[in-house]
Amino acid sequence: MIIVIDFGSQTTHLIGRRIKELGVEVKIVSPEEILRFTQDDKAVKGIILSGGPSSVYAKNAPTVDKKIFNFGIPILGICYGFQLTAHLLGGKVVSGKKEYGPAKLKIENCLPTEEGKLKITQSLPESFVVWMSHGDEVIKLPKGFKVVGSSDGVPFAFVEDKDKKIYGLQFHPEVEHTSFGLQILSNFVDICNSKNGSSAQEKFKIQPFGFAQDKNSKFKIKEIEDNIKKTVGESYVIGAVSGGVDSTVASVLTAKAIGKKFIPIFVDNGLMRRGTEEHVIKIFKQIGIKPVVINAVGEMLRRLKKITDSEEKRKIIGNFYIEIFEQEMKKLLTKKIPVKFLLQGTIYSDVIESQGTKHSAKIKSHHNVGGLPKYMKLKLLEPVRNFYKDEVREIGRKLGLPEEFVNKQPFPGPGYAVRIRGEVTRKRLEMEKKADEIVLYELEKAGILPNVFLSFPVMTNAYSTAVKGDGRQ
C-alpha cells in the first residue's frame, strides 16, 4: 500500500487514481493522521506528499511529522509536498515567480539503468513536457539531495536523495499535461516494491499520456462481497436505489453477498427523469429482487419551497432521504427484522467533492456524503466508495449488467433540483424534464448520444427581453 498525504491539492485524488491504475492499493490521509497509518503498518511501502495551496513558511501552513523521513521507505514529494520535504530537511523555500502551465524538463545524467538497480528516471527521455503550478520555489536543497532534472525557470524541478530514496518534483506527474508523469509514478511504485522483486514495468504498458493498462487486471468482486458479509454479519440492509449506475452496482453486489437480507428502497421524489421508477423495477426484477417503492413527490416539493441555494437543496434532500429510511427501518423492526445498515452508492469522487480530508477545498456537498444529517442512526454500507466512476462501470459489466445501462450518462443524486437555478416548483420541474428529454432525443437522432459523456439543460432563473407583436415582452 502507498499512502498519499493530502495537503489540499485539487489533484490529490488524481495521484491516488494513478497509483491505483498501477495495481497498488492506495489510501489518502490528512497529514495529522500519517503516523497512525505508518508507524506499525508493514503493508505501507511508500509515501507521497501531495501539492497544496499553502506556503511552507506561512503561519499555520500544513506540515507533517519529520519522523516519516526516518521510516526507511520511499517518499515522493509533489509541488508543495516537495517544498515541505526540502523545508523540513534543511533546505530553503522562498516566494518565487508564479508559474502555471507547460515547461520543458531536461533530465540530467540520463544514463542507462544499472543492472538490478531501479531508478526514478527509468525509461524517461532526455527531455519532455511537464505541467507546473506553483508560486514558491526551492532555492537550496537539503544535504544529500542531487538534481535529476531542471527546466528553464526551475533549476530544482526534479531531485532525489538516492540513498534515502526520497524524491521531489516541482511539477505535477499526476496530470495528463505531464507527458511522462505516469512513467515517473510507475518508477516510484517499482522502487517501493523493489524488496518484493515486482515491477510495474513487467505488468503494465506505460503510455506517455493516459492510463496504465493491465491486460490481466480483474476487479476482485468476491473480495468486495466477502467484505460486505463481514461488515453486515447477521444484520439486514436497506438500500437507497435511484436507478443510477452507482447505486445499482452497489445493490447487486450486496444482493449477491447477503441475499434476502438486502431490502432495496426506491424513493420517487419527483426529481428524477421520467420512467426512472419503471426502469428500477425492471433492473431489479432481472436479479430477483423486488424493491419497495415510496411516493414522496408532494412532500419533497414542499420542503424545497422557496429554497434557491444548491447546497441547501442537497442537504434538504439528504435529510429527507434519511427520514424516510429511518421510518422504513422502524416498520421493519416492528416485524423483528434487525436492520442496522443503509446501503448507498457513494463513489470516490463523491468523497473528494465533499472534502474527503481536512486540507481539501470543499467543492460541493454530496447528498450521500456532505448532506447526511448528524442524527442518522443507521450505519452506512458503501461497497463502491473507493472506486471511481469508470471502475464502477467495469464492476457492473463483470456483474452482468446490460452495456446500455452501464454506459448511460451520469445523473446527479439530487436530480433536477440542482439543474434548476432558483426555486423548484412543479411547473419549473416539468419544463426542465421536457427540456432534458428534447436534448437527449436530438442527440440520439443525430447519432452522437453514445459518444457524449454528459449533456443536460439548465434552467437559469434569468429572463431575456423579446418582442411580441410590436411591444417588448
C-alpha positions as semicolon CSV with decimal commas, in nm:
position;residue;x (nm);y (nm);z (nm)
1;M;0,000;0,000;0,000
2;I;0,108;0,357;-0,073
3;I;-0,011;0,642;0,149
4;V;-0,090;0,979;-0,012
5;I;-0,078;1,271;0,232
6;D;-0,329;1,536;0,124
7;F;-0,218;1,897;0,167
8;G;-0,523;2,038;-0,009
9;S;-0,445;1,996;-0,378
10;Q;-0,743;1,961;-0,611
11;T;-0,548;1,686;-0,789
12;T;-0,471;1,473;-0,483
13;H;-0,739;1,226;-0,592
14;L;-0,566;1,203;-0,930
15;I;-0,246;1,091;-0,758
16;G;-0,441;0,818;-0,585
17;R;-0,611;0,731;-0,911
18;R;-0,282;0,691;-1,097
19;I;-0,135;0,470;-0,822
20;K;-0,447;0,251;-0,828
21;E;-0,412;0,219;-1,205
22;L;-0,064;0,081;-1,144
23;G;-0,218;-0,202;-0,945
24;V;-0,126;-0,075;-0,598
25;E;-0,358;-0,020;-0,303
26;V;-0,367;0,347;-0,202
27;K;-0,502;0,544;0,092
28;I;-0,540;0,923;0,106
29;V;-0,497;1,070;0,455
30;S;-0,456;1,407;0,625
31;P;-0,103;1,497;0,744
32;E;-0,223;1,476;1,104
33;E;-0,313;1,109;1,052
34;I;0,006;0,986;0,889
35;L;0,179;0,838;1,195
36;R;-0,132;0,639;1,283
37;F;-0,119;0,474;0,942
38;T;0,255;0,421;0,905
39;Q;0,436;0,361;1,234
40;D;0,347;-0,005;1,278
41;D;0,196;-0,095;0,941
42;K;0,435;-0,310;0,739
43;A;0,191;-0,302;0,447
44;V;0,284;0,062;0,378
45;K;0,559;0,054;0,112
46;G;0,578;0,423;0,023
47;I;0,450;0,774;0,095
48;I;0,353;1,052;-0,146
49;L;0,319;1,412;-0,028
50;S;0,064;1,595;-0,244
51;G;0,059;1,951;-0,368
52;G;-0,142;2,222;-0,197
53;P;-0,231;2,594;-0,198
54;S;-0,025;2,693;0,109
55;S;0,330;2,824;0,151
56;V;0,553;2,614;0,377
57;Y;0,691;2,924;0,550
58;A;0,346;3,071;0,624
59;K;0,190;3,066;0,970
60;N;-0,029;2,760;1,028
61;A;0,080;2,601;0,699
62;P;0,001;2,227;0,698
63;T;0,301;2,015;0,783
64;V;0,392;1,658;0,868
65;D;0,594;1,486;1,140
66;K;0,960;1,459;1,038
67;K;0,963;1,101;1,167
68;I;0,830;0,981;0,832
69;F;1,167;1,056;0,670
70;N;1,331;0,805;0,904
71;F;1,094;0,514;0,833
72;G;1,324;0,382;0,561
73;I;1,051;0,369;0,297
74;P;1,050;0,565;-0,032
75;I;0,894;0,913;-0,023
76;L;0,785;1,129;-0,317
77;G;0,704;1,498;-0,268
78;I;0,498;1,673;-0,536
79;C;0,493;2,054;-0,564
80;Y;0,401;2,168;-0,208
81;G;0,498;1,820;-0,090
82;F;0,845;1,867;-0,239
83;Q;0,879;2,216;-0,090
84;L;0,775;2,085;0,252
85;T;1,026;1,800;0,226
86;A;1,304;2,047;0,146
87;H;1,191;2,283;0,423
88;L;1,179;2,011;0,692
89;L;1,513;1,856;0,594
90;G;1,717;2,177;0,596
91;G;1,663;2,328;0,252
92;K;1,522;2,672;0,179
93;V;1,192;2,771;0,018
94;V;1,102;3,127;-0,084
95;S;0,828;3,308;-0,270
96;G;0,920;3,291;-0,637
97;K;0,786;3,374;-0,977
98;K;0,444;3,218;-1,025
99;E;0,442;2,953;-1,295
100;Y;0,128;2,791;-1,430
101;G;0,144;2,584;-1,745
102;P;0,374;2,366;-1,955
103;A;0,752;2,367;-1,922
104;K;1,026;2,161;-2,085
105;L;1,209;1,940;-1,836
106;K;1,563;1,823;-1,913
107;I;1,686;1,510;-1,738
108;E;2,047;1,539;-1,622
109;N;2,288;1,246;-1,644
110;C;2,034;1,034;-1,832
111;L;2,238;0,713;-1,823
112;P;2,122;0,352;-1,874
113;T;1,992;0,183;-1,562
114;E;2,247;-0,035;-1,384
115;E;2,151;-0,400;-1,383
116;G;1,949;-0,492;-1,076
117;K;1,902;-0,129;-0,969
118;L;1,583;0,071;-1,008
119;K;1,596;0,441;-1,092
120;I;1,336;0,714;-1,064
121;T;1,435;0,818;-1,419
122;Q;1,399;0,472;-1,571
123;S;1,256;0,477;-1,928
124;L;1,235;0,857;-1,935
125;P;1,355;1,052;-2,242
126;E;1,623;1,320;-2,210
127;S;1,358;1,593;-2,225
128;F;0,978;1,610;-2,211
129;V;0,693;1,846;-2,124
130;V;0,575;1,878;-1,763
131;W;0,299;2,082;-1,600
132;M;0,397;2,348;-1,348
133;S;0,158;2,510;-1,098
134;H;0,340;2,691;-0,819
135;G;0,420;3,029;-0,666
136;D;0,706;2,928;-0,435
137;E;1,036;2,763;-0,517
138;V;1,316;2,568;-0,351
139;I;1,641;2,766;-0,375
140;K;1,856;2,543;-0,153
141;L;1,845;2,163;-0,141
142;P;1,882;1,965;0,182
143;K;2,205;1,775;0,239
144;G;2,224;1,454;0,035
145;F;1,993;1,571;-0,247
146;K;2,101;1,597;-0,609
147;V;1,933;1,743;-0,916
148;V;1,775;1,490;-1,151
149;G;1,604;1,733;-1,387
150;S;1,554;2,105;-1,441
151;S;1,359;2,350;-1,657
152;D;1,449;2,699;-1,773
153;G;1,257;2,852;-1,483
154;V;1,314;2,590;-1,212
155;P;1,668;2,459;-1,154
156;F;1,546;2,213;-0,886
157;A;1,247;2,073;-1,075
158;F;1,329;1,704;-1,015
159;V;1,556;1,598;-0,726
160;E;1,648;1,289;-0,526
161;D;1,829;1,165;-0,221
162;K;1,924;0,833;-0,377
163;D;2,046;0,671;-0,057
164;K;1,732;0,751;0,144
165;K;1,500;0,705;-0,157
166;I;1,341;1,047;-0,112
167;Y;1,232;1,224;-0,431
168;G;1,095;1,568;-0,511
169;L;0,907;1,708;-0,810
170;Q;0,819;2,074;-0,859
171;F;0,578;1,971;-1,135
172;H;0,266;1,751;-1,132
173;P;0,317;1,396;-1,266
174;E;-0,045;1,301;-1,197
175;V;-0,197;1,527;-1,465
176;E;-0,209;1,429;-1,831
177;H;-0,034;1,752;-1,930
178;T;0,290;1,598;-1,795
179;S;0,375;1,367;-2,082
180;F;0,573;1,105;-1,887
181;G;0,416;1,162;-1,547
182;L;0,269;0,814;-1,526
183;Q;0,611;0,669;-1,605
184;I;0,762;0,859;-1,311
185;L;0,489;0,731;-1,079
186;S;0,543;0,380;-1,216
187;N;0,915;0,408;-1,139
188;F;0,832;0,520;-0,785
189;V;0,596;0,223;-0,741
190;D;0,873;-0,010;-0,862
191;I;1,115;0,138;-0,609
192;C;0,855;0,091;-0,333
193;N;0,807;-0,272;-0,436
194;S;1,174;-0,348;-0,504
195;K;1,209;-0,574;-0,199
196;N;0,943;-0,800;-0,346
197;G;1,109;-0,806;-0,685
198;S;0,790;-0,692;-0,856
199;S;0,779;-0,429;-1,125
200;A;0,501;-0,223;-1,276
201;Q;0,707;-0,230;-1,596
202;E;0,656;-0,605;-1,621
203;K;0,281;-0,585;-1,566
204;F;0,178;-0,267;-1,741
205;K;0,208;-0,096;-2,073
206;I;0,301;0,258;-1,971
207;Q;0,190;0,529;-2,212
208;P;0,313;0,893;-2,236
209;F;-0,048;1,009;-2,195
210;G;-0,341;0,828;-2,041
211;F;-0,357;0,538;-1,803
212;A;-0,160;0,224;-1,734
213;Q;-0,321;-0,077;-1,896
214;D;-0,304;-0,404;-1,708
215;K;-0,409;-0,674;-1,953
216;N;-0,477;-0,919;-1,672
217;S;-0,649;-0,681;-1,428
218;K;-0,964;-0,808;-1,260
219;F;-1,176;-0,633;-1,003
220;K;-1,193;-0,870;-0,710
221;I;-1,570;-0,898;-0,694
222;K;-1,555;-1,181;-0,442
223;E;-1,340;-0,971;-0,206
224;I;-1,597;-0,690;-0,218
225;E;-1,879;-0,934;-0,149
226;D;-1,685;-1,102;0,133
227;N;-1,622;-0,761;0,289
228;I;-1,996;-0,685;0,274
229;K;-2,072;-1,016;0,450
230;K;-1,812;-0,947;0,718
231;T;-1,935;-0,591;0,777
232;V;-2,305;-0,675;0,791
233;G;-2,292;-1,001;0,984
234;E;-2,643;-1,117;1,074
235;S;-2,797;-0,771;1,029
236;Y;-3,025;-0,660;0,747
237;V;-2,952;-0,381;0,500
238;I;-3,193;-0,135;0,344
239;G;-3,066;0,013;0,022
240;A;-3,113;0,354;-0,133
241;V;-3,155;0,282;-0,505
242;S;-3,204;0,552;-0,766
243;G;-3,171;0,364;-1,093
244;G;-2,825;0,508;-1,143
245;V;-2,514;0,306;-1,216
246;D;-2,355;0,358;-0,874
247;S;-2,650;0,259;-0,656
248;T;-2,741;-0,031;-0,884
249;V;-2,389;-0,177;-0,883
250;A;-2,373;-0,138;-0,504
251;S;-2,713;-0,307;-0,474
252;V;-2,624;-0,602;-0,695
253;L;-2,301;-0,658;-0,502
254;T;-2,493;-0,650;-0,174
255;A;-2,769;-0,878;-0,301
256;K;-2,512;-1,133;-0,419
257;A;-2,338;-1,112;-0,081
258;I;-2,630;-1,134;0,163
259;G;-2,933;-1,234;-0,046
260;K;-3,273;-1,176;0,119
261;K;-3,118;-0,971;0,398
262;F;-3,096;-0,684;0,149
263;I;-3,410;-0,470;0,107
264;P;-3,383;-0,211;-0,175
265;I;-3,596;0,103;-0,148
266;F;-3,670;0,348;-0,429
267;V;-3,795;0,691;-0,326
268;D;-3,985;0,867;-0,603
269;N;-3,923;1,230;-0,510
270;G;-4,020;1,368;-0,850
271;L;-3,668;1,494;-0,917
272;M;-3,558;1,203;-1,134
273;R;-3,602;1,151;-1,508
274;R;-3,939;1,025;-1,627
275;G;-3,956;0,648;-1,638
276;T;-3,694;0,600;-1,364
277;E;-3,931;0,405;-1,138
278;E;-4,022;0,159;-1,415
279;H;-3,655;0,125;-1,506
280;V;-3,559;0,048;-1,145
281;I;-3,828;-0,219;-1,111
282;K;-3,717;-0,382;-1,438
283;I;-3,346;-0,388;-1,346
284;F;-3,406;-0,539;-1,002
285;K;-3,658;-0,789;-1,134
286;Q;-3,381;-0,929;-1,354
287;I;-3,171;-1,004;-1,044
288;G;-3,463;-1,146;-0,847
289;I;-3,526;-0,850;-0,618
290;K;-3,849;-0,653;-0,573
291;P;-3,777;-0,301;-0,449
292;V;-4,001;-0,112;-0,208
293;V;-4,133;0,198;-0,391
294;I;-4,227;0,509;-0,191
295;N;-4,405;0,807;-0,350
296;A;-4,279;1,127;-0,187
297;V;-4,317;1,384;-0,466
298;G;-4,553;1,619;-0,279
299;E;-4,352;1,625;0,043
300;M;-4,023;1,673;-0,144
301;L;-4,153;1,978;-0,330
302;R;-4,298;2,119;-0,008
303;R;-3,959;2,101;0,161
304;L;-3,786;2,264;-0,134
305;K;-4,034;2,554;-0,147
306;K;-3,855;2,893;-0,160
307;I;-3,514;2,721;-0,142
308;T;-3,278;2,866;-0,404
309;D;-2,928;2,769;-0,289
310;S;-2,795;2,445;-0,441
311;E;-2,602;2,348;-0,127
312;E;-2,914;2,388;0,086
313;K;-3,114;2,183;-0,165
314;R;-2,861;1,900;-0,144
315;K;-2,876;1,888;0,235
316;I;-3,256;1,906;0,247
317;I;-3,276;1,615;0,003
318;G;-3,019;1,419;0,206
319;N;-3,209;1,479;0,531
320;F;-3,539;1,382;0,370
321;Y;-3,397;1,056;0,236
322;I;-3,268;0,956;0,578
323;E;-3,600;1,039;0,745
324;I;-3,777;0,809;0,501
325;F;-3,528;0,530;0,553
326;E;-3,549;0,561;0,931
327;Q;-3,929;0,532;0,904
328;E;-3,893;0,221;0,689
329;M;-3,642;0,080;0,934
330;K;-3,890;0,123;1,221
331;K;-4,155;-0,066;1,022
332;L;-3,911;-0,350;0,966
333;L;-3,805;-0,354;1,331
334;T;-4,168;-0,398;1,440
335;K;-4,157;-0,714;1,230
336;K;-3,846;-0,822;1,424
337;I;-3,619;-0,766;1,121
338;P;-3,281;-0,637;1,255
339;V;-3,198;-0,354;1,012
340;K;-2,876;-0,176;1,104
341;F;-2,727;-0,065;0,772
342;L;-2,816;0,178;0,495
343;L;-2,664;0,097;0,157
344;Q;-2,554;0,390;-0,059
345;G;-2,383;0,407;-0,398
346;T;-2,122;0,658;-0,283
347;I;-1,816;0,654;-0,510
348;Y;-1,473;0,803;-0,454
349;S;-1,534;1,124;-0,650
350;D;-1,830;1,195;-0,418
351;V;-1,597;1,179;-0,119
352;I;-1,340;1,406;-0,286
353;E;-1,601;1,665;-0,383
354;S;-1,738;1,666;-0,028
355;Q;-1,396;1,744;0,125
356;G;-1,262;1,398;0,188
357;T;-0,970;1,517;0,402
358;K;-0,902;1,813;0,633
359;H;-0,697;2,030;0,395
360;S;-0,900;1,968;0,078
361;A;-1,103;2,260;-0,054
362;K;-1,473;2,178;-0,047
363;I;-1,629;2,166;-0,394
364;K;-1,985;2,069;-0,303
365;S;-2,177;1,862;-0,052
366;H;-2,277;1,529;-0,196
367;H;-2,623;1,411;-0,095
368;N;-2,465;1,078;0,007
369;V;-2,173;1,236;0,197
370;G;-2,184;1,603;0,287
371;G;-2,563;1,611;0,311
372;L;-2,612;1,336;0,569
373;P;-2,769;1,455;0,896
374;K;-2,573;1,405;1,217
375;Y;-2,863;1,235;1,396
376;M;-2,871;0,944;1,149
377;K;-2,889;0,620;1,345
378;L;-2,827;0,377;1,059
379;K;-2,473;0,266;0,983
380;L;-2,357;0,327;0,627
381;L;-2,262;0,046;0,391
382;E;-2,075;0,185;0,088
383;P;-1,920;-0,104;-0,108
384;V;-1,806;0,110;-0,407
385;R;-1,682;0,406;-0,201
386;N;-1,318;0,350;-0,303
387;F;-1,385;0,326;-0,677
388;Y;-1,406;0,589;-0,950
389;K;-1,696;0,606;-1,196
390;D;-1,529;0,411;-1,475
391;E;-1,422;0,144;-1,225
392;V;-1,782;0,114;-1,102
393;R;-1,893;0,072;-1,464
394;E;-1,638;-0,207;-1,510
395;I;-1,764;-0,380;-1,195
396;G;-2,115;-0,352;-1,339
397;R;-2,003;-0,525;-1,658
398;K;-1,844;-0,807;-1,460
399;L;-2,171;-0,844;-1,267
400;G;-2,354;-0,891;-1,597
401;L;-2,546;-0,562;-1,611
402;P;-2,652;-0,454;-1,964
403;E;-2,396;-0,244;-2,153
404;E;-2,652;0,028;-2,236
405;F;-2,719;0,064;-1,864
406;V;-2,355;0,057;-1,756
407;N;-2,263;0,327;-2,008
408;K;-2,555;0,562;-1,955
409;Q;-2,491;0,926;-1,873
410;P;-2,436;1,024;-1,509
411;F;-2,732;1,191;-1,338
412;P;-2,696;1,393;-1,017
413;G;-2,821;1,231;-0,698
414;P;-3,032;1,537;-0,607
415;G;-3,174;1,516;-0,959
416;Y;-3,324;1,814;-1,137
417;A;-3,317;2,016;-0,812
418;V;-2,956;2,116;-0,885
419;R;-3,018;2,173;-1,256
420;I;-3,288;2,426;-1,176
421;R;-3,143;2,757;-1,063
422;G;-3,371;2,912;-0,806
423;E;-3,685;2,761;-0,656
424;V;-3,807;2,417;-0,762
425;T;-4,180;2,427;-0,845
426;R;-4,397;2,171;-1,025
427;K;-4,414;2,396;-1,331
428;R;-4,040;2,461;-1,347
429;L;-3,965;2,094;-1,280
430;E;-4,190;1,986;-1,568
431;M;-4,020;2,238;-1,802
432;E;-3,675;2,109;-1,705
433;K;-3,777;1,747;-1,762
434;K;-3,915;1,829;-2,107
435;A;-3,601;2,023;-2,199
436;D;-3,383;1,729;-2,089
437;E;-3,589;1,487;-2,298
438;I;-3,552;1,714;-2,602
439;V;-3,172;1,733;-2,560
440;L;-3,140;1,354;-2,534
441;Y;-3,378;1,299;-2,826
442;E;-3,186;1,535;-3,055
443;L;-2,850;1,377;-2,963
444;E;-2,989;1,030;-3,028
445;K;-3,146;1,145;-3,355
446;A;-2,808;1,284;-3,466
447;G;-2,643;0,951;-3,382
448;I;-2,395;1,101;-3,135
449;L;-2,554;1,019;-2,799
450;P;-2,328;0,715;-2,729
451;N;-2,022;0,939;-2,771
452;V;-2,144;1,215;-2,539
453;F;-2,033;1,169;-2,177
454;L;-2,275;1,423;-2,031
455;S;-2,543;1,652;-2,171
456;F;-2,816;1,845;-1,992
457;P;-3,007;2,174;-1,996
458;V;-3,001;2,412;-1,700
459;M;-3,291;2,635;-1,601
460;T;-3,109;2,961;-1,537
461;N;-3,368;3,162;-1,340
462;A;-3,295;3,450;-1,577
463;Y;-3,524;3,635;-1,816
464;S;-3,445;3,784;-2,157
465;T;-3,611;4,066;-2,342
466;A;-3,807;3,968;-2,652
467;V;-4,053;4,126;-2,893
468;K;-4,413;4,011;-2,911
469;G;-4,615;4,188;-3,177
470;D;-4,494;4,548;-3,165
471;G;-4,411;4,553;-2,798
472;R;-4,149;4,440;-2,552
473;Q;-4,217;4,114;-2,371
